[in-house]
Amino acid sequence: MGLFDNLFGKKDNSEEKVAQSIPWIPLNSLDQLHEIEKKSFSKPQVIFKHSTSCGISRMVLNMFTSSYSFSEDELDLYYLDLHAFRDVSNETGYKFQVMHQSPQLLIIKDGVAVTHASHGAIADVDLGQYIGK
């Protein structure tokens, strides 16, 4: 029944392999949100909110990681599993005044969300424009 497992979204190791290919910082505590806000005054902080049970979210995550080309010196990249850390996901929206969507990309600079996008629009976000400004 492996064919049906893949069709109906059974989690496989490919998601974990993709997630390991770029410098993710796991976002799994409320305390980190204050840290992200504070660090955003010195370099952009990026949060990728991902639904591990959604095929579209997995597809967008794969597209994002395949085109990611920034170093840890340029920005910090946080990965938020919104099912495992729902309280952190909810607080992210409140803190940065962004309505929850999934998948979702937020760019935090100078303490605020300067842009956010969801679904296919994530591919249109030019992270480079937020570096060094």
C-alpha positions, 0 to 999 in steps of 0.5 A: 500500500506504499502508493496510497501512503504517498498519495494521502500524505504519509510523512516520509524522510524526504521532508527531513532531508530537505529541512536539513539542507539549509541552516534552520533554527527550530522555533519551538518556544515562546521565549524565542519570539522576543529573541527574534524581535531583538535580533531583528535590529541587527539582521533580518529574521525569517520565520517559515511556518510549516504544516507537516500534514499539508501537501501544499505546505510540503511542496512550498517548503521544498521550493523555498529550500531549493532556491535558498542561497543565503548564509547565516551571517546574512539572516537567521532562518527559523522553522516553525512546525505549527502543529507541534508548537501551536502556541508559538504559531498563535503568538507569532501572529499576535506579536508580529500582527500577521494573520495566520496562514500555512505555509507562511513566510514572515520577515522580521526587521527592526522589530516588526514584520516588514513582509509576509507571504503564504502559499505560492506567493512565498516564491515571489519574496526576494529575501535579498532586498531585506539584507543590509538595509 
